[in-house]
Amino acid sequence: MARYWTWIAAMAGVALLGSRLVRWIAFSMLPQAPPDRYHGFIVGLSLPIPVVQVAPHWYAIIAMWFIFVALAICGWQAARAVAGWQRETILPVYAGYLIVAVALTFFSVTLSIDGYYYVFFGRLLGVYGINPYVLVSPITINDGTFAQEFPLLHNPPFPDPYGPGFTLLAGLVGKLESGASLWAQLWTWRCMSVTACVLILGAIARIVKRIAPHERARRVAILAFHPLTLYESAAGGHNDFLMVAAAAWSYALVDELPLIAGLLLGAAIAIKYFAALLLPFIAVRAARKNVLAAVIVVVLAILVPLLCFHPFAFGTVGQATMAKVGSSLSMSLNWLLALPLFALKASDRVVRSVQLTIVAVFALVTLTAIVRYTRTFCNPELFRSITALLWSLPAMHPWYAAWLAPVCAARGAWASYAWWFSALSLLIYTHEAVLPTPFNHAIFVVLTVALLIVPIAIARVGSRRGMPVFGRADMTGEEGTRA
């Protein structure tokens, strides 16, 4: 146990020292940032939690990568230490995660502006009662928080692209924190994401409850101390963890409590629409009990987001927002395939046809996975569908990998793939961290190819050589099931 806590202390140390290092590096680049070219970088550093984006040099993102590597090494060693426990308890895993995560909630910079949007949408709705889905004219409210945010978000900011359940939650948080500082409001979202991550760990522990306690603790530790889990939940504070928490518990409870599972899945969909991917799998699993259970799951999963949308007017403006999100290409398979078309100055229709082809492939993979799942109830079919969704996105962001990260707690090739895909997704911050130039653009391409290919290669080589890192059981918790 002493070895385990030593690695926990090491991760907390990496979090605290890394925070100071990256902040120092980021501000040291200010003299090399002419305002006419690096206005966004300068504005980002002026905020309560500085945003490090479109920097003039690679120094800050390289430092972040070293921090991620250090967290990965320490986290893996902590998970190995868990495997040697003799006691039948998982509580130290939760405690260890919370120690490191709380340290990371005080990380002095951020690589994403999403938290500032969360605060803006929540304050706009909760304090002023304005619909954040329809923002077509500048906000004229005299609000100190808005005044701090608008240089970064512009005015009017980008309309709310999230689900109505998240927007209602953000409005409640905004109302409760109407008098809080911007830093405190941002820190609240980091804490909420950490709380959601603890719930995810609890759901995974329940899903694999049939295996030996020490092995269950080890699997949960692999997820808890993954560098993407640690950084994105605590320092990134992304709402994806809220979605995944609700979805994971829906899957964990569907066999015994289909009504609760339906409500949770509806909540997940209401936070981010991508969670709808789980609906057919959870409905099929509920149907094993009886058809009525499956009907209850489907009805509730659809009804909850619809009810959440009731207070809002979506309209053509909201539809345009979703269309813009869906057409933004960056560091993804879509983006890679579109690059030669852009070079040839192909029409938008041709580029769009490539996107639609990728979506069609995703739909085919998912449909096949659902059909096979109805026969086998084998969790890798679900893993395959989530992976296909990530591959089909027009723009890949590191926090999207949180959707697949729980698969790290499985065993076999899929667990290896999920671990490496989630870890290498942190490379995608490159696109936001430095200003795009022809040289940087080439690196973006190389890193995107690495994200798509390297995890597959590692998973395949590991499975062929019988590497014992993850073993041969899936997340059902039943040893010997197909991985």
Residue pairs with C-beta under 8 A, 6 or more apart in sequence:
1 81
1 85
1 92
3 81
3 84
4 78
4 81
4 82
4 85
4 92
4 96
5 96
7 74
7 75
7 77
7 78
7 81
8 78
8 96
8 99
8 100
10 74
11 71
11 74
11 75
11 78
11 100
11 103
11 225
11 230
12 99
12 100
12 103
14 67
14 70
14 71
14 74
15 71
15 100
15 103
15 104
15 107
15 230
16 103
16 106
18 63
18 64
18 66
18 67
18 70
18 107
19 106
19 107
19 108
19 109
20 108
21 63
21 67
22 52
22 60
22 63
22 64
22 67
22 108
22 109
23 50
23 108
23 109
25 59
25 60
25 63
26 45
26 50
26 52
26 55
26 60
26 109
27 45
27 50
28 59
29 41
29 55
29 56
29 57
29 59
29 60
30 42
30 45
32 56
32 57
33 41
33 42
33 55
33 56
35 42
37 56
37 435
38 54
38 55
38 56
38 435
40 53
40 54
40 152
41 52
41 53
41 54
41 55
41 56
41 435
43 151
43 152
44 50
44 51
44 52
44 53
44 54
44 113
44 152
45 51
45 52
46 151
47 116
47 148
47 149
47 152
47 182
48 148
48 181
48 182
48 183
48 186
49 108
49 109
49 110
49 115
49 183
49 186
50 108
50 109
50 110
51 109
51 110
51 111
51 112
51 113
51 116
51 152
52 60
52 61
52 109
52 110
52 111
52 433
53 111
53 113
53 432
53 433
54 432
54 433
54 434
54 435
55 61
55 433
55 434
55 435
56 434
56 435
57 434
58 433
58 434
60 109
60 433
61 111
61 429
61 430
61 433
61 434
64 111
64 426
64 429
64 433
65 426
65 427
67 231
68 227
68 228
68 231
68 423
68 426
69 227
71 225
71 227
71 230
71 231
72 226
72 227
72 423
74 225
75 224
75 225
75 226
75 227
75 230
76 222
76 225
78 96
78 221
78 225
79 218
79 221
79 222
79 225
80 218
82 92
82 93
82 214
82 217
82 218
82 221
83 214
83 215
83 218
84 214
85 214
85 217
86 214
88 213
88 214
89 213
89 217
90 205
90 213
90 216
90 217
90 220
92 217
93 201
93 217
93 220
93 221
93 224
94 198
94 201
94 202
94 224
96 221
96 224
96 225
97 197
97 198
97 201
97 224
97 225
97 230
98 194
98 198
100 225
100 230
100 234
101 194
101 197
101 230
101 233
101 234
102 194
102 234
103 234
104 190
104 230
104 231
104 234
104 235
105 187
105 190
105 191
105 194
105 234
105 235
105 237
106 187
107 234
107 235
110 235
110 236
110 237
111 236
111 429
111 432
111 433
112 236
112 238
112 397
112 399
112 432
113 152
113 153
114 236
114 237
114 238
114 239
114 399
115 186
115 189
115 190
115 236
115 237
116 149
116 152
116 153
116 186
117 153
117 157
117 158
118 170
118 189
118 237
118 239
119 145
119 149
119 174
119 182
119 185
119 186
119 189
120 132
120 145
120 146
120 149
120 153
120 157
121 132
121 160
121 162
121 167
121 170
121 171
121 174
122 167
122 169
122 170
122 171
122 172
122 173
122 174
122 175
122 185
123 143
123 145
123 146
123 174
123 178
123 185
124 130
124 132
124 139
124 174
125 131
125 132
125 167
125 168
125 170
125 171
125 174
126 170
126 171
126 172
126 173
126 174
126 175
126 176
126 178
127 143
127 174
127 175
127 178
128 141
128 143
130 139
131 312
131 313
132 159
132 160
132 167
133 159
133 160
133 167
133 312
133 313
133 314
133 315
133 317
133 318
133 321
134 159
134 313
134 314
134 315
134 317
134 318
135 156
135 157
135 158
135 159
135 160
135 317
136 156
136 317
137 156
138 155
138 156
139 146
139 150
139 155
139 156
139 157
145 182
145 185
148 182
149 157
149 182
150 157
158 321
159 317
159 318
159 321
160 167
160 318
160 321
161 321
161 322
161 325
162 170
162 239
162 271
162 272
163 269
163 270
163 271
163 272
163 273
163 305
163 308
164 270
164 305
164 308
164 309
164 311
164 312
165 267
165 269
165 270
165 271
165 304
165 305
165 308
166 239
166 242
166 243
166 270
166 271
166 272
167 308
167 312
168 308
168 311
169 242
169 271
173 185
173 188
173 189
173 192
174 185
177 184
177 185
177 188
180 188
186 237
189 237
189 239
190 234
190 235
190 236
190 237
191 237
192 237
192 242
193 232
193 233
193 234
193 236
193 237
193 238
193 239
193 241
193 242
194 233
194 234
196 233
196 241
196 242
196 244
196 245
197 224
197 229
197 233
197 234
197 241
197 245
199 245
199 248
199 249
200 223
200 241
200 244
200 245
200 248
200 406
201 220
201 223
201 224
202 249
203 245
203 248
203 249
203 251
203 252
203 406
204 219
204 220
204 223
204 248
204 252
204 406
204 409
204 475
205 216
205 220
206 252
206 253
207 248
207 251
207 252
207 409
207 475
207 476
207 477
208 216
208 219
208 220
208 409
208 475
208 476
208 477
209 216
209 477
210 476
210 477
210 478
211 219
211 473
211 477
211 479
216 477
219 409
219 410
219 411
220 409
222 408
222 409
222 415
222 419
223 229
223 405
223 406
223 408
223 409
224 230
226 405
226 408
226 419
226 422
226 423
227 423
227 426
228 398
228 401
228 402
228 405
228 422
228 423
228 425
228 426
229 402
229 405
229 422
231 426
232 238
232 240
232 241
232 398
232 399
232 401
232 402
233 241
233 402
236 398
236 399
238 399
238 402
239 271
239 272
240 272
240 399
240 400
240 402
240 403
241 402
242 271
243 268
243 271
243 272
243 274
243 275
243 403
244 268
244 402
244 403
244 405
244 406
246 264
246 265
246 267
246 268
246 271
246 275
247 264
247 265
247 268
247 275
247 278
248 406
249 261
249 264
250 260
250 261
250 262
250 264
250 265
250 268
250 278
250 282
251 261
251 278
251 281
251 282
251 285
253 260
253 261
253 264
254 261
254 282
254 285
254 286
254 297
255 285
255 286
255 288
255 289
258 286
258 289
258 293
258 294
258 296
258 297
259 296
259 300
261 282
261 286
261 297
262 296
262 297
262 298
262 299
262 300
262 301
263 300
263 304
265 275
265 278
265 279
265 282
265 297
265 300
265 301
266 300
266 301
266 302
266 303
266 304
266 305
267 304
268 275
268 278
269 275
269 276
269 279
269 301
269 302
269 304
269 305
270 304
270 305
270 308
273 305
274 389
274 403
276 301
277 366
277 385
277 386
277 389
278 382
279 297
279 298
279 301
280 370
281 370
281 373
281 381
281 382
281 385
282 297
282 301
283 294
283 297
283 298
284 294
284 370
284 373
284 374
284 377
285 377
286 293
286 294
286 296
286 297
287 293
287 294
288 377
326 394
327 352
327 355
327 394
328 394
328 395
329 335
329 338
329 394
329 395
330 394
330 395
330 396
330 431
331 395
331 396
331 428
331 430
331 431
331 444
331 447
331 448
331 451
332 391
332 393
332 394
332 395
332 396
332 448
333 358
333 391
333 392
333 452
334 354
334 355
334 358
334 392
334 393
334 394
334 395
335 394
335 395
335 448
336 445
336 448
336 449
336 452
337 354
337 358
338 351
338 354
338 355
339 445
341 350
341 351
341 354
342 351
355 394
358 391
358 392
359 392
361 388
361 392
362 388
362 389
362 391
362 392
365 384
365 385
365 388
366 385
366 388
366 389
369 381
369 382
369 384
369 385
369 388
370 381
370 385
372 378
372 381
373 381
373 382
376 482
377 476
378 474
378 481
378 482
379 410
379 474
379 475
379 476
380 410
380 414
380 474
380 482
380 483
383 404
383 407
383 410
383 414
383 418
386 403
386 404
386 407
387 404
387 417
387 421
389 403
390 396
390 400
390 401
390 403
390 404
390 421
391 452
393 400
396 425
396 428
396 448
396 451
397 428
398 425
398 426
398 428
398 429
400 425
401 421
401 422
401 425
402 422
404 418
404 421
404 422
405 418
405 422
406 418
406 475
407 414
407 415
407 417
407 418
407 475
408 415
408 418
408 419
408 422
409 415
409 475
410 418
410 470
410 473
410 474
410 475
410 483
411 470
411 471
411 472
411 473
411 474
411 483
412 463
412 470
412 471
412 472
412 473
412 474
412 483
413 459
413 460
413 462
413 463
413 470
413 483
414 459
414 474
414 483
415 469
415 470
415 483
416 455
416 458
416 459
416 462
416 463
416 467
416 469
416 470
417 455
417 456
417 458
417 459
418 455
420 454
420 455
420 458
420 459
421 451
421 455
424 450
424 451
424 454
424 455
425 451
427 447
427 450
427 451
428 447
428 448
428 451
430 440
430 443
430 444
430 447
431 444
434 440
436 444
461 467
462 469
462 470
472 480
472 483
473 479
473 480
473 481
473 483
474 481
474 482
474 483
